[in-house]
Amino acid sequence: MAVLVGWSGSAEGAAALKRGAAEALLRDLPLAVLDLSTRDDHGEAARGAVGALVDKPSSVEVLVRPENQDPVDALLDAVPGTKAQLVVVGTRRRSPVGKFLLGSTAQQIILGSEAPVMVVKAGQEG
């Protein structure tokens, strides 16, 4: 069992990581961080973000999104493997037209996840 965070290297990803780490501590669960970024660094940027935030980064499992897999699918596929009790993702405000044309990643995760999902807005992760 774990708290699973979708991390992207953005302000939204940082907010999700901060809140996910707090939830893992609160629930006394391990933290799993899925690197959803497009970087080709095998999760090193995610490990750096974790190290800056968590006292014992070695206790955090950093997963890397499979090459060419959609971020939503990668996160949903990681839920059973990590036995996630909670999925934490960041979101940003989009216009109604933007939502219509592109859809909402957070909405897809909420609807598709087997575990409860917490959506965090950047700047409000406190």
N, C-alpha and C positions, 0 to 999 in steps of 0.2 A: 504494500500500500504506500502511496506517495501523494504529494501535491505536484501536479504537472504544470509547468509554466511554458507558454509559447513565447520565446524571446526572439526579437528581430533586430536588435541594435538601434532601434529608434527610441524616441521619448516614450512612446506607447509600450514598447518592449521593456524599457527600464522600469516603468510604472508597474507592469505586470510582474517583473522579477522581484521588485521590492515588496509588493503585496503578497506574492506567492511565498517568499521566504518567511514573511511574518506569519502567514497562515500555517506553513509547515511547522514552525516553532510552536505556535499556539496549539496545534493539533498533535504535536509530538510525532510527526511523520517525516520521512525522508523527503527531500526536494529533488525533483527531476526537471531538468531544463532542456527543452527541445530548441535547438538553434535553427530558426526558420529563415535566417538571413541568406542572402545570395553569395556571401563570401565563400571563397574556396580555401578556408584555413582549417578545416577539420574540427571546428568548434573552439578554436583558440580564443576568438573574440568573446564568445559566450563564457568561456572559463575565466577570462579576465574580468568580465562584468560580475560574475559570481564571486570571484576572489575579492573584489572591491566591496562587496556587500555582506558576505557571509563569513563568520568567524572561522569555520572549518570547511573550506571549499572542497577538501578531499572527500567530505561526506555527501557531496552533491553529485548526482549523476548527470553528466551533460551528454545529450544525444544529438546527433547530426541528422538533419533532414536528408533522406535519400535523394540522390541526384535526379533532377527533373521531376520530382514528385511535387504536386500542388501542396502548398503549406497547410491548407485546411485538411486535406487527406492525410498528410504526415502527422498532424496533431491528433486527429481522430484515430489513426492507426496506432499511435503511441499510448492511448488510454488503456487498452487491455494489457499491453506489455509491461507497463509500469504499475498496473493495478491502481490507477489514479482514483483517489477519493474525491478530488477536486481538480478542476482544470482552471487555470488563471490566464487570461489573455488581456491585452491592452486594446484600446479602440481610440479612434479619433472622430471628430465631428465631420460629417459629410453632408452636402446639400441633398435635398430630395432627388434631384436629377442624378447626382453621382450615385446615390443608392440604387436608383432605378437601373442605370446603365451598367454599373459594376457589381451590384449586390453588396451585401454586408458580410464580410468575413466572419465577424463575431456572430452574426445571426446564423450562418451556416454551421458554425461550431456548436452553438447553443442547441440547434435543432438536431444535429447529428451525434452529439456526445452521449456516451453511456453513463458518464459521471456528471455531477452538478458542475456548472460553469460560472465563474465569477469574472465579470467584465469590468476592467479598471480604465478610467480616463487618465491620461497623462496630466500630472499636476494635482491630481486629487487622490493619490494612492495612500495618503496618510493613514 
